[in-house]
Amino acid sequence: MKLNLGGRIKRKMANKKFTIDCEMSERWVNDFCSFLKQLEYNGNIGHSSLIGFYADGDGDFRPKFSIKVDYTKTDGCSTNWTPEIMFDAG
């Protein structure tokens, strides 16, 4: 089954290296970095799955990002699928 989360057509594109500066409370660093490494791992082994990151807006998870690349913001989508793995910043 193929999940088309954003209505985007897959096409082969060149790799692009860019930098994202991030500032957040020290207590969330491990979960956030583990989330990113899980994305990398899944890509490396060719594994498709839904990976979740819970961000509690009422708590102290208030990251700040400086993204140093031009990009077009996408809205993502909601789904009733259960994530295979969850990272918690709540």
Buried (B, 14 or more C-beta within 10 A) or exposed (E): EEEEEEEEEEEEEEEEEEEEEBEBEEEBEEBBEBBBEBEEEBEEEEEEEEBBBEBEEEEEBEEEEEEEEEEEEEEEEEEEEEEEEEBEBB
